[in-house]
Protein backbone atom coordinates (compact mmCIF):
# COMPACT_ATOMS: atom_id res chain seq x y z
CA UNK A 1 0.00 0.00 0.00
CA UNK A 2 1.04 3.58 -0.54
CA UNK A 3 1.70 6.08 2.22
CA UNK A 4 -0.04 9.46 2.27
CA UNK A 5 2.90 11.34 0.73
CA UNK A 6 3.07 8.89 -2.18
CA UNK A 7 -0.68 9.15 -2.67
CA UNK A 8 -0.50 12.95 -2.82
CA UNK A 9 2.31 12.79 -5.37
CA UNK A 10 0.42 10.26 -7.48
CA UNK A 11 -2.81 12.21 -7.25
CA UNK A 12 -1.14 15.42 -8.39
CA UNK A 13 0.59 13.73 -11.31
CA UNK A 14 -2.50 11.78 -12.27
CA UNK A 15 -4.66 14.92 -12.29
CA UNK A 16 -2.13 16.62 -14.54
CA UNK A 17 -1.99 13.61 -16.85
CA UNK A 18 -5.72 13.09 -17.04
CA UNK A 19 -6.37 16.76 -17.74
CA UNK A 20 -4.59 16.24 -21.06
CA UNK A 21 -6.55 13.01 -21.69
CA UNK A 22 -10.23 13.59 -20.81
CA UNK A 23 -11.36 10.35 -22.46
CA UNK A 24 -9.04 8.33 -20.28
CA UNK A 25 -10.21 10.26 -17.24
CA UNK A 26 -13.80 9.36 -18.06
CA UNK A 27 -12.82 5.72 -18.52
CA UNK A 28 -10.98 5.51 -15.19
CA UNK A 29 -13.84 7.14 -13.33
CA UNK A 30 -16.33 4.81 -15.00
CA UNK A 31 -14.50 1.67 -13.94
CA UNK A 32 -13.38 3.08 -10.57
CA UNK A 33 -9.74 2.14 -10.97
CA UNK A 34 -7.95 2.68 -7.68
CA UNK A 35 -5.03 5.13 -7.53
CA UNK A 36 -2.90 2.25 -6.26
CA UNK A 37 -3.17 0.83 -9.78
CA UNK A 38 -1.59 3.97 -11.26
CA UNK A 39 1.69 4.00 -9.40
CA UNK A 40 4.50 6.52 -9.64
CA UNK A 41 7.24 5.40 -7.29
CA UNK A 42 10.28 7.51 -6.52
CA UNK A 43 12.72 7.52 -9.45
CA UNK A 44 10.29 5.47 -11.55
CA UNK A 45 7.67 6.40 -14.13
CA UNK A 46 3.93 5.95 -14.49
CA UNK A 47 2.98 2.28 -14.56
CA UNK A 48 -0.20 0.27 -14.20
CA UNK A 49 -0.55 -2.89 -12.14
CA UNK A 50 -2.18 -5.89 -13.86
CA UNK A 51 -5.96 -5.64 -13.86
CA UNK A 52 -8.15 -8.68 -14.42
CA UNK A 53 -11.04 -7.72 -16.67
CA UNK A 54 -12.99 -10.16 -18.82
CA UNK A 55 -15.19 -7.72 -20.76
CA UNK A 56 -13.68 -7.37 -24.27
CA UNK A 57 -14.77 -3.76 -24.74
CA UNK A 58 -13.17 -2.83 -21.44
CA UNK A 59 -10.00 -4.75 -22.36
CA UNK A 60 -9.73 -2.79 -25.60
CA UNK A 61 -10.10 0.50 -23.77
CA UNK A 62 -7.44 -0.56 -21.31
CA UNK A 63 -5.09 -1.28 -24.20
CA UNK A 64 -5.70 2.21 -25.51
CA UNK A 65 -5.04 3.56 -22.03
CA UNK A 66 -1.79 1.58 -21.81
CA UNK A 67 -0.62 3.07 -25.11
CA UNK A 68 -1.07 6.54 -23.69
CA UNK A 69 0.68 5.50 -20.50
CA UNK A 70 3.61 4.31 -22.60
CA UNK A 71 3.77 7.68 -24.34
CA UNK A 72 3.60 9.35 -20.94
CA UNK A 73 6.53 7.22 -19.79
CA UNK A 74 8.60 8.52 -22.69
CA UNK A 75 7.74 12.11 -21.89
CA UNK A 76 8.56 12.07 -18.22
CA UNK A 77 12.06 10.76 -18.87
CA UNK A 78 12.89 14.11 -20.40
CA UNK A 79 14.96 16.40 -18.22
CA UNK A 80 14.99 19.60 -20.28
CA UNK A 81 12.31 21.75 -21.83
CA UNK A 82 13.24 24.21 -24.55
CA UNK A 83 10.56 26.86 -24.14
CA UNK A 84 9.84 28.87 -27.27
CA UNK A 85 7.41 31.76 -27.27
CA UNK A 86 7.51 33.07 -30.82
CA UNK A 87 5.57 33.05 -34.06
CA UNK A 88 6.78 31.74 -37.43
CA UNK A 89 8.80 34.92 -37.95
CA UNK A 90 10.91 34.08 -34.91
CA UNK A 91 11.58 30.40 -35.66
CA UNK A 92 15.08 31.30 -36.89
CA UNK A 93 15.92 31.87 -33.23
CA UNK A 94 15.66 28.17 -32.43
CA UNK A 95 16.88 26.81 -35.79
CA UNK A 96 20.38 28.10 -35.12
CA UNK A 97 20.46 25.96 -31.96
CA UNK A 98 19.44 22.64 -33.57
CA UNK A 99 22.93 21.08 -33.74
CA UNK A 100 23.70 22.21 -30.21
CA UNK A 101 20.45 20.80 -28.87
CA UNK A 102 21.02 17.50 -30.68
CA UNK A 103 24.31 17.12 -28.80
CA UNK A 104 22.66 18.12 -25.53
CA UNK A 105 19.83 15.65 -26.20
CA UNK A 106 22.35 12.79 -26.22
CA UNK A 107 22.96 13.41 -22.51
CA UNK A 108 19.74 15.05 -21.32
CA UNK A 109 16.50 14.31 -23.12
CA UNK A 110 14.69 17.34 -24.54
CA UNK A 111 11.10 18.39 -25.20
CA UNK A 112 10.31 21.63 -27.04
CA UNK A 113 7.30 23.59 -25.79
CA UNK A 114 5.73 26.12 -28.18
CA UNK A 115 2.78 28.49 -27.83
CA UNK A 116 1.48 28.56 -31.42
CA UNK A 117 0.03 25.53 -33.17
CA UNK A 118 1.46 26.38 -36.61
CA UNK A 119 4.90 26.61 -35.01
CA UNK A 120 4.39 23.14 -33.55
CA UNK A 121 3.48 21.81 -37.00
CA UNK A 122 6.58 23.43 -38.51
CA UNK A 123 8.98 22.30 -35.78
CA UNK A 124 7.65 18.75 -36.00
CA UNK A 125 9.03 18.66 -39.54
CA UNK A 126 12.51 20.04 -38.78
CA UNK A 127 13.33 19.21 -35.14
CA UNK A 128 14.25 15.70 -33.91
CA UNK A 129 12.59 16.22 -30.52
CA UNK A 130 9.05 15.88 -29.15
CA UNK A 131 7.14 19.14 -29.70
CA UNK A 132 4.39 20.09 -27.26
CA UNK A 133 1.89 22.84 -28.09
CA UNK A 134 0.54 24.67 -25.03
CA UNK A 135 -2.09 27.30 -25.74
CA UNK A 136 -2.87 28.64 -22.27
CA UNK A 137 -0.87 29.22 -19.12
CA UNK A 138 -2.79 26.35 -17.57
CA UNK A 139 -1.71 24.09 -20.44
CA UNK A 140 1.92 25.03 -19.76
CA UNK A 141 1.86 24.45 -16.02
CA UNK A 142 -0.21 21.27 -16.27
CA UNK A 143 2.27 19.86 -18.75
CA UNK A 144 5.18 20.84 -16.50
CA UNK A 145 3.51 19.08 -13.59
CA UNK A 146 3.20 16.01 -15.80
CA UNK A 147 6.77 16.02 -17.11
CA UNK A 148 8.58 17.56 -14.13
CA UNK A 149 11.50 19.10 -16.11
CA UNK A 150 14.72 19.76 -14.29
CA UNK A 151 15.79 22.71 -16.42
CA UNK A 152 13.85 25.01 -18.74
CA UNK A 153 15.83 26.82 -21.43
CA UNK A 154 14.78 30.10 -23.08
CA UNK A 155 16.13 31.57 -26.31
CA UNK A 156 14.46 34.98 -26.23
CA UNK A 157 12.78 37.40 -23.84
CA UNK A 158 9.23 36.89 -25.07
CA UNK A 159 6.69 38.26 -22.60
CA UNK A 160 5.00 34.86 -22.17
CA UNK A 161 8.29 33.46 -20.87
CA UNK A 162 7.10 34.73 -17.53
CA UNK A 163 4.20 32.28 -17.59
CA UNK A 164 6.72 29.46 -17.82
CA UNK A 165 8.83 31.00 -15.06
CA UNK A 166 5.99 30.33 -12.62
CA UNK A 167 7.12 26.71 -12.45
CA UNK A 168 9.10 26.25 -9.23
CA UNK A 169 10.75 22.84 -9.53
CA UNK A 170 13.14 23.57 -12.39
CA UNK A 171 16.08 25.89 -12.84
CA UNK A 172 15.43 28.40 -15.63
CA UNK A 173 18.26 29.22 -18.05
CA UNK A 174 18.36 32.03 -20.62
CA UNK A 175 20.69 31.33 -23.57
CA UNK A 176 19.35 33.88 -26.09
CA UNK A 177 19.67 33.53 -29.88
CA UNK A 178 22.78 35.61 -30.44
CA UNK A 179 24.68 38.38 -28.77
CA UNK A 180 25.82 41.90 -29.63
CA UNK A 181 25.94 45.33 -28.01
CA UNK A 182 22.26 46.00 -28.58
CA UNK A 183 20.24 46.98 -25.53
CA UNK A 184 18.18 43.80 -25.89
CA UNK A 185 21.31 41.78 -25.16
CA UNK A 186 21.57 43.17 -21.66
CA UNK A 187 17.88 43.46 -20.85
CA UNK A 188 16.74 43.69 -17.25
CA UNK A 189 14.32 40.86 -18.05
CA UNK A 190 17.09 38.31 -17.47
CA UNK A 191 16.73 38.78 -13.73
CA UNK A 192 13.77 36.42 -13.98
CA UNK A 193 16.02 33.49 -14.85
CA UNK A 194 18.24 31.48 -12.54
CA UNK A 195 21.16 31.55 -14.98
CA UNK A 196 22.13 33.57 -18.06
CA UNK A 197 24.55 32.12 -20.61
CA UNK A 198 26.82 34.57 -22.45
CA UNK A 199 29.36 34.05 -25.22
CA UNK A 200 32.36 35.81 -23.74
CA UNK A 201 33.69 38.59 -21.49
CA UNK A 202 31.91 41.30 -23.48
CA UNK A 203 28.47 39.86 -22.77
CA UNK A 204 29.35 39.36 -19.12
CA UNK A 205 30.67 42.92 -18.83
CA UNK A 206 27.59 44.42 -20.51
CA UNK A 207 25.22 42.76 -18.05
CA UNK A 208 27.29 43.88 -15.08
CA UNK A 209 27.67 47.40 -16.52
CA UNK A 210 24.04 48.11 -17.34
CA UNK A 211 21.97 46.16 -14.83
CA UNK A 212 21.44 47.12 -11.20
CA UNK A 213 22.02 44.44 -8.55
CA UNK A 214 22.49 41.51 -10.92
CA UNK A 215 24.21 38.62 -9.17
CA UNK A 216 27.37 37.84 -11.20
CA UNK A 217 27.06 34.17 -10.18
CA UNK A 218 24.03 33.96 -12.47
CA UNK A 219 26.21 34.64 -15.52
CA UNK A 220 27.92 31.67 -17.18
CA UNK A 221 30.36 32.14 -20.07
CA UNK A 222 30.06 29.27 -22.56
CA UNK A 223 31.38 30.62 -25.84
CA UNK A 224 29.26 30.20 -28.96
CA UNK A 225 28.57 26.44 -29.42
CA UNK A 226 26.97 26.98 -32.84
CA UNK A 227 30.42 27.74 -34.21
CA UNK A 228 31.43 24.13 -33.59
CA UNK A 229 28.98 22.94 -36.27
CA UNK A 230 29.81 25.01 -39.34
CA UNK A 231 29.20 23.37 -42.73
CA UNK A 232 30.45 25.76 -45.46
CA UNK A 233 28.05 26.19 -48.36
CA UNK A 234 29.02 25.43 -51.95
CA UNK A 235 28.23 28.29 -54.31
CA UNK A 236 29.37 29.23 -57.81
CA UNK A 237 30.81 32.73 -57.38
CA UNK A 238 32.49 32.77 -60.80
CA UNK A 239 35.96 33.02 -59.21
CA UNK A 240 35.12 36.47 -57.88
CA UNK A 241 35.74 37.80 -54.41
CA UNK A 242 32.58 37.54 -52.34
CA UNK A 243 30.92 40.46 -50.55
CA UNK A 244 28.20 39.78 -48.00
CA UNK A 245 25.57 42.40 -47.19
CA UNK A 246 23.58 41.23 -44.15
CA UNK A 247 21.30 43.99 -42.81
CA UNK A 248 19.27 43.55 -39.65
CA UNK A 249 15.62 44.49 -39.26
CA UNK A 250 14.10 47.76 -38.06
CA UNK A 251 12.99 46.23 -34.73
CA UNK A 252 10.13 47.50 -32.59
CA UNK A 253 11.39 50.73 -31.00
CA UNK A 254 13.85 53.51 -31.61
CA UNK A 255 16.75 52.38 -29.42
CA UNK A 256 16.72 48.98 -31.15
CA UNK A 257 16.63 50.30 -34.73
CA UNK A 258 19.89 49.47 -36.48
CA UNK A 259 18.83 48.59 -40.01
CA UNK A 260 20.80 50.22 -42.82
CA UNK A 261 18.43 49.22 -45.62
CA UNK A 262 16.62 52.56 -45.83
CA UNK A 263 19.84 54.56 -45.39
CA UNK A 264 22.54 52.73 -47.35
CA UNK A 265 20.84 49.67 -48.83
CA UNK A 266 20.24 50.88 -52.37
CA UNK A 267 23.69 52.48 -52.67
CA UNK A 268 25.45 49.36 -51.36
CA UNK A 269 23.69 46.99 -53.73
CA UNK A 270 23.78 49.31 -56.76
CA UNK A 271 27.49 50.08 -56.45
CA UNK A 272 28.51 46.43 -56.07
CA UNK A 273 26.28 45.24 -58.92
CA UNK A 274 27.35 48.02 -61.27
CA UNK A 275 31.03 47.41 -60.66
CA UNK A 276 30.87 43.67 -61.56
CA UNK A 277 34.16 43.10 -59.72
CA UNK A 278 32.63 41.18 -56.88
CA UNK A 279 30.00 38.52 -56.23
CA UNK A 280 27.30 39.82 -53.86
CA UNK A 281 25.42 37.74 -51.31
CA UNK A 282 22.40 39.46 -49.79
CA UNK A 283 21.39 37.89 -46.45
CA UNK A 284 18.57 39.95 -44.91
CA UNK A 285 17.17 39.46 -41.41
CA UNK A 286 14.05 37.20 -41.54
CA UNK A 287 11.87 40.01 -40.15
CA UNK A 288 13.24 42.83 -42.29
CA UNK A 289 10.38 45.18 -43.22
CA UNK A 290 7.92 43.71 -40.72
CA UNK A 291 7.37 47.05 -38.96
CA UNK A 292 8.25 49.60 -41.63
CA UNK A 293 6.60 49.70 -45.06
CA UNK A 294 9.36 51.82 -46.57
CA UNK A 295 12.03 49.36 -45.42
CA UNK A 296 9.96 46.51 -46.85
CA UNK A 297 9.60 48.32 -50.18
CA UNK A 298 13.35 48.89 -50.47
CA UNK A 299 14.07 45.33 -49.37
CA UNK A 300 11.83 43.89 -52.11
CA UNK A 301 13.41 46.21 -54.68
CA UNK A 302 16.90 45.04 -53.69
CA UNK A 303 15.91 41.40 -54.04
CA UNK A 304 14.49 42.04 -57.51
CA UNK A 305 17.73 43.65 -58.66
CA UNK A 306 19.83 40.88 -57.14
CA UNK A 307 17.72 38.07 -58.55
CA UNK A 308 18.18 39.40 -62.08
CA UNK A 309 21.97 39.82 -61.78
CA UNK A 310 24.46 37.11 -62.72
CA UNK A 311 26.91 37.93 -59.96
CA UNK A 312 24.54 38.18 -57.02
CA UNK A 313 22.22 36.04 -54.95
CA UNK A 314 19.74 36.42 -52.10
CA UNK A 315 20.04 33.74 -49.43
CA UNK A 316 17.32 33.53 -46.78
CA UNK A 317 17.18 30.01 -45.34
CA UNK A 318 20.84 29.05 -44.91
CA UNK A 319 22.53 29.44 -41.52
CA UNK A 320 24.63 32.57 -41.98
CA UNK A 321 27.58 30.91 -40.23
CA UNK A 322 27.78 28.45 -43.12
CA UNK A 323 28.16 31.38 -45.53
CA UNK A 324 31.06 33.10 -43.73
CA UNK A 325 33.82 30.71 -44.90
CA UNK A 326 33.34 31.79 -48.54
CA UNK A 327 33.06 35.54 -47.78
CA UNK A 328 36.00 37.91 -48.38
CA UNK A 329 34.45 41.06 -46.89
CA UNK A 330 31.13 41.76 -45.21
CA UNK A 331 28.87 44.74 -44.54
CA UNK A 332 26.84 44.52 -41.36
CA UNK A 333 24.47 46.46 -39.17
CA UNK A 334 24.79 46.12 -35.42
CA UNK A 335 23.58 42.56 -34.84
CA UNK A 336 24.52 39.20 -33.39
CA UNK A 337 25.45 37.75 -36.78
CA UNK A 338 28.21 40.34 -36.96
CA UNK A 339 29.48 38.99 -33.65
CA UNK A 340 29.54 35.46 -35.07
CA UNK A 341 31.47 36.72 -38.11
CA UNK A 342 34.36 37.62 -35.79
CA UNK A 343 35.02 33.88 -35.63
CA UNK A 344 36.47 33.86 -39.18
CA UNK A 345 38.54 37.03 -38.58
CA UNK A 346 37.88 38.56 -41.99
CA UNK A 347 37.42 42.25 -42.82
CA UNK A 348 34.02 43.86 -42.50
CA UNK A 349 32.35 47.26 -42.44
CA UNK A 350 29.78 48.34 -39.87
CA UNK A 351 27.03 50.58 -41.21
CA UNK A 352 26.80 53.76 -39.17
CA UNK A 353 23.12 54.04 -38.34
CA UNK A 354 23.70 55.13 -34.77
CA UNK A 355 21.19 57.57 -33.35
CA UNK A 356 23.02 60.01 -31.04
CA UNK A 357 19.87 60.53 -29.00
CA UNK A 358 19.62 56.86 -27.99
CA UNK A 359 23.01 55.29 -28.86
CA UNK A 360 26.39 55.95 -27.26
CA UNK A 361 29.20 55.08 -29.68
CA UNK A 362 31.66 54.24 -26.91
CA UNK A 363 29.35 51.37 -25.86
CA UNK A 364 30.13 49.42 -29.04
CA UNK A 365 33.47 47.66 -28.53
CA UNK A 366 33.27 46.01 -31.94
CA UNK A 367 34.14 49.38 -33.53
CA UNK A 368 37.68 48.87 -32.24
CA UNK A 369 38.07 46.06 -34.76
CA UNK A 370 36.40 47.39 -37.90
CA UNK A 371 35.83 50.48 -40.03
CA UNK A 372 32.50 52.25 -40.38
CA UNK A 373 30.46 52.80 -43.51
CA UNK A 374 29.06 56.33 -43.28
CA UNK A 375 27.13 58.88 -45.33
CA UNK A 376 30.50 60.59 -45.93
CA UNK A 377 32.32 57.58 -47.40
CA UNK A 378 29.55 55.47 -49.00
CA UNK A 379 30.40 57.15 -52.33
CA UNK A 380 33.75 55.35 -52.26
CA UNK A 381 32.37 51.94 -51.28
CA UNK A 382 34.20 49.91 -53.95
CA UNK A 383 37.54 51.54 -53.14
CA UNK A 384 36.94 50.89 -49.43
CA UNK A 385 36.14 47.22 -50.07
CA UNK A 386 39.25 46.88 -52.25
CA UNK A 387 41.39 48.23 -49.44
CA UNK A 388 39.73 46.06 -46.79
CA UNK A 389 40.47 42.90 -48.79
CA UNK A 390 43.93 43.76 -50.12
CA UNK A 391 45.31 45.69 -47.15
CA UNK A 392 43.67 44.30 -44.05
CA UNK A 393 45.09 46.39 -41.23
CA UNK A 394 42.48 45.42 -38.65
CA UNK A 395 43.31 41.71 -38.42
CA UNK A 396 45.20 41.80 -35.12
CA UNK A 397 42.63 44.11 -33.53
CA UNK A 398 39.81 41.86 -34.72
CA UNK A 399 41.44 38.85 -33.09
CA UNK A 400 41.38 40.64 -29.73
CA UNK A 401 37.79 41.72 -30.31
CA UNK A 402 36.87 38.14 -31.25
CA UNK A 403 38.19 36.85 -27.92
CA UNK A 404 36.34 39.61 -26.11
CA UNK A 405 32.99 38.74 -27.71
CA UNK A 406 33.28 34.98 -28.30
CA UNK A 407 35.94 33.85 -25.84
CA UNK A 408 39.06 31.89 -26.78
CA UNK A 409 37.88 28.36 -27.58
CA UNK A 410 39.29 25.63 -29.76
CA UNK A 411 37.03 23.54 -31.99
CA UNK A 412 34.61 21.51 -29.86
CA UNK A 413 35.38 23.23 -26.56
CA UNK A 414 32.39 25.57 -26.54
CA UNK A 415 29.77 22.86 -27.09
CA UNK A 416 31.36 20.80 -24.34
CA UNK A 417 31.29 23.73 -21.94
CA UNK A 418 27.66 24.40 -22.83
CA UNK A 419 26.62 20.80 -22.12
CA UNK A 420 28.69 20.60 -18.94
CA UNK A 421 27.13 23.83 -17.68
CA UNK A 422 23.61 22.47 -18.24
CA UNK A 423 24.58 19.20 -16.54
CA UNK A 424 25.87 21.08 -13.50
CA UNK A 425 22.64 23.09 -13.32
CA UNK A 426 20.58 19.89 -13.43
CA UNK A 427 22.72 18.37 -10.68
CA UNK A 428 22.26 21.50 -8.59
CA UNK A 429 18.51 21.35 -9.13
CA UNK A 430 18.38 17.69 -8.04
CA UNK A 431 20.34 18.49 -4.89
CA UNK A 432 18.03 21.37 -4.04
CA UNK A 433 14.90 19.26 -4.58
CA UNK A 434 16.33 16.44 -2.44
CA UNK A 435 17.20 18.92 0.29
CA UNK A 436 13.64 20.28 0.32
CA UNK A 437 12.19 16.75 0.39
CA UNK A 438 14.35 15.86 3.40
CA UNK A 439 13.37 19.06 5.17
CA UNK A 440 9.73 18.20 4.58
N, C-alpha and C positions, 0 to 999 in steps of 0.2 A: 504493500500500500504506500501511497505517497504522503509525505508530511505536508503541513499547511503551506510552507514556503514554496515547495515544489508545485503544489496545486495552484498557487497564485501565479507563479511563473508560467505554468502551462495555460492557465485561463487567459492570461494577458496575450500570450502568443497565439493561442487558438482564436481569440476574438479578432486579432489583427488578420490572421490568415483567412478566417471565414468571411470577414468583411469584403475581401477581394473575390470570394467565391460564394455568392448567395445561394446558389443551387445546392451546393454541398452543405451549407448551413441548414437549409431546409430539410435535407435528407437526414442529417445527424439528429436534428430535433425530432423528426418524424419517428425514427427508430430508437430514440433515447439512448444513444451510445454514451457510455460513461466516459468522463474525462480521463480515467485511468487507462482507457484504451487508446488515448492519443497522447503518448508519453514523450516529453522532451527532457531527458536527463541531462545533467551537467556534462558539457563537452560532447554531447551527442546531438543528433538532429531528429526531426519529427518522424516518429514511427507509429505503426499501429499494431497492436497485439492481435493474434489470430481470433477471428470471430466466427462462430459456427452458425451459419444461416443456410437454410435449405431452400427458401424461396428463390427461384431463378431470377426474377426481376430484381430482387434485392441484391443478389450476388452480382448481377451486372452493374448495378449502381455502385456497389462497393469497389468493383474493379476500376470504374471511372474515378472514384474517389482516390484509390491507390495511385492511379496515374498522376493525379494532381499532387498527391503527397510526395511522389518521387520528384516531380518538378520543384516542389518546395524544398526538398532536401538539397537539390543542386543549388538553389538560390542562397540558402542560408550558410553555405560553405564559403560564400564570398566575403572577403574582408574589407574591400574597398569599394566605395561608390564614387564615380566621377559624376559630379552634379553639373548639369549644363542648362542654365537658363538663357536661352537665345533662340531667335527665329532662324529661318533658312539663311538669311544674310549674314549670320554670325557663325555658321557652321565651320568656316575656315579656322576658327579659333581652336577647335578640337582636332581638326584634321591634321594639323601640324604636330600633334602629340601622338598620333597613332603608333608609330614605331616605338616610341618611348613606353607607351602604355602596354604594348605587346610584350616588351621585356619585363615590365613590372608584373604583368599578368602571370608570367611563368613562376613567380614567387608568391604573389598575393592575388587571389582571384578578384576580378573586377566586374562590377555591374555599372552601366551608364544610365543615369536617371535624367530624363528630359521633360520639359513642360509643354511641348507642342507636339501634337500627334503627327503632323507631316514631317517633323524633324525625326521622330521615332522611325517612321517609315523609311526615311532617307538613310539614317544611321544603320538601320538593320541591313541595308545593302552594302555598306562600306566598312563597318566596324566588326571585328571578330569577337565581340562581347555581347552578353545579354543586354537588351535595351528595354528599360521600363519607362512607360509614359505615365506621368502623374499630373493630373489636371489641377486638382485643388491642393491646398495646404494639408487637408486631412488625408488625401491620397498619399502625399509625401511621407507624413509622419506615421501613418498606418503601415506603409511599406517598410519604413525604417524599423518599426517595432517588429515586423516580421523577419527581416533580414539581419538586424542587429549588426550594422557595419562597424568596423573598428576605426576607420578613417574615412573622411569625406573630403574629396579634392575638388577645388573650384578653379576655373580657368578664366573667369572674368569677375567683374563686380556688379553683375546684374542685381536689380533691386529685390528680386525674389530669392536671391541667395539667403536672405535673412529669414525666410521661412524654413529653409533647410537647417539653418544654424540653431533653430529651436532644439534640435535633437541633442540630448545631453550625454549620451553614452559613446560618443565617438570624438576623436580629435579632428578638428577642421583645419584643412591646409589650403592656402591660396598659392597657386603656382603661376597664374596669369597666362597670357598667350603671346608673350613678347615683352621686351623691356627697352625703354629709351628714357629721355629726359622730359617727356611730357608729364604734365601734372597728374594725369590718370595713373601714371606708374609710381606715384607715391601718395595715393589717395588715403585719406583718413579712414576710409571704409575697412581697410585691412585690420583695424583693431578688433573687428568682430571675429577674426580667425585665431586659432591657437598658434599657428605657425605660418610664416610667409617665406616662400622660396624666392631667392634672387639669383641672378646670373653671376655677379661679381661684386667687387668692392664699390663700384659706382652705384649700383642699386641699393646696397646696404647704406652707403653714405647719404643717399637722397632721402631714404626713409628717416634716418636719424636727424637729418638736417631740417626737414620740413614738418615732421609730425611732433606734436607735444606729448610727452610722457609715453612714448612707445617703448616697450621693454625690448632691449636689444637681443635678449635670449630667444625672442620669437622669430628672429631673422636667421635663415639658414642659406648659406651660399652653396649652390650646387653646380654652377656653370650652366651651360646650355646643352642639355642632352640631345636635342634634335640634331646638333652638328656632328654627332657620332653616326648618323644614318644617311649621309649625303649620297645620292646616286645621280651623277652628272648627266644632264640630258644630251641627246645627240641631235644636232641641228645643222642643216646646210647653211653656212654663213658666207659661202662663195669666197672663202679665203680672205675675208675682210676682218678687220678689227671690230669687236662687238661693243656697242654702247647700250647700256641698260637705262631706260627712264622708268622709274617706279614711284609714281606719285601716291601719296596717301589721300584719304578722303577728307571732306570738309568738317566732319564731326558734328557735334550737337550744340556746342556753344563756343563763344569767341576765344577763350583761352586755350581751347583744344583745336583750333583751326590752323592747320599747317599745310593744306594742299597748295600746290603751285600751279595746278592746271589752269586756273583762270587768270594767273599772273604771267607765267612763263611758258605754259604748255604748248601753245601754238608756235611760238618762236623756237622752242627746243626741237619739236618734231619737224617743222618746216626747214630749219637750217640743216639738220642732219640728213633729211631726205633729199634736199636740193644739192647737197655737196657730193653725194654718192660715194664718199670715201669709206664710210663705215656701214656696218649692218646694225640696224636699230631693233632692239627688243623693247616693246612697251608692255609693262606689267603693272596695271592699275590696281589699286585697292578694291576688294570686292564690293564695297559700299560706296564707291566714288559716285557722286551725283545724287545720292539718296536724299539729301536735305537741301540741295541748291540746284534749281532748274538750269541756271546759267552754266554751272560746272558740268552738269549732265549733258547739256548741249555741246559744249566744247569737247568733252570726253568722247561723245559719239562721233563728232567731226574728225577727231584725231584717229579714231579706229578706222573710219572710212578711208582716210588718206593712207594709213599704214597698210590696210588690207589690199589696196590697189598698187602697192609699191613692191618691186622685186626684192629690194634689200631691207625689208622690214617685216616684223611680225608682232601681232598682239598675242600674248600668252596670259590666260586667266586661271586655268585650273592647276597648273604645275606648281609644286612647292618651290618657292623662290630660291631656297637654298640649293636646289638642284640646278639652277640656272647660273649661279655665281661662278662656278669653275670655268665657264666658257666666256665670261665677261672680261673685257680689258679696262673699261672705265664705266662708272655708273653715275647717275644723277638722281639724288634722293630728296625727299622732304624729310622733316623730322619724324622718324617712325622707328618701330622696333626692327623692321627688316633691314634698315641701315645699320643697326647694331649688329645683326647677324653677319652682314657683309664684312665687318671688321675681321671675321675669321679667315678670310682669304687674303687679307692685307694687300688689296689692290686699290689704285687711285679712285677717288670719287669726289663729286661736287655736291654740296648741300645747298639747296635752293633757299635763298634768304626771303622768307615770308614772315619774319618775326614782327610782331605787333608791339611797338615800344610801350604801349599802355598796359599790356598784360604779360609780356615776355621780357625776361631779363637775360641778355646775351651771355653774361658771365655764368649763368646756370648750365650752359650747354657745353660740357667738357669735350664732346666730340669735335667741336670746332678747332681744338688744338691739333687735330690730326687730319684736317682736310681744308680745302679752299671753298669759298662761298660763290654761288652764282647769284649775281645781283642785277638790278635794273641798269646799273652802270656798265657792267661787263658782258651782258647777255649778247650784245652785238658781235662780240668776238668769240662766240661759243666754240666754233671749230678750232680756232687757234688755241684756245684754252685746253680743249680736249687733247689736241696734238701734244701740247706741252706736258699734260698730266701723264700721258702714256709714254712719251719718249724721254722725259726728264723728271722722273718721279722723285721729288725731293722730300716728300712727306712719309716715306716708307718707315723710317725709324720711329718717327713720332706716332704713326699709326699702330705700330707694334705695341708701344706703351699704352696707347688708348685701348687697344684690343684687350690687353690684360686687365685694364681698369674696368672695362664693361663686361667682359666674358670670363675673366679669370685666366689662369695659366694651366690648361689641362692638355694632356696628351690624348690621342685617340682612345676612346673607350672609358676614360676616367670619369667623365661627367655623368654618363648614364649610370655608372656604378655608384657614384656618390649619391645620385638621385634616389636610386633603389634602396641603398643602405639607409638614407635619411628617412624614407618612408617606413622601412622595417623598424628602425629605432623608435619612431613615433608610435607604431602599432604596439611594440613591446611596452612602451611607457603607458599607453592606454590600458593594456591588459593588467599591468601592475597596479594602476590606479583603481580599476574596477575591482580587482581582487581585494585591495585594501579596504574599499568601501563595503564589500560583501562581508569581510571579517569583522569590520566595525559595526555591522548590522544596519 
